[in-house]
């Protein structure tokens, strides 16, 4: 059974590799020419990544603040009801 599965996987891999190499689209490999990356584009990419990080932190902070406010509101809603129960129990 294991040999059968191994043959099946190997044949599927071979077929997919053959199809990919003959599909007309260039394969990304060692023979593919890489475009040189300039220092300006590296700086731009770094600035973009920094901006994305700052944005993610701001969104996270806003979500935490919203969750805290919702929790506070829920606690405020519970308090009068629990006070009423306590008052009823005292009577």
Secondary structure as GFF3:
##gff-version 3
##sequence-region A 1 91
A	DSSP	alpha_helix	2	21	.	.	.	ID=ss1
A	DSSP	alpha_helix	39	90	.	.	.	ID=ss2
###
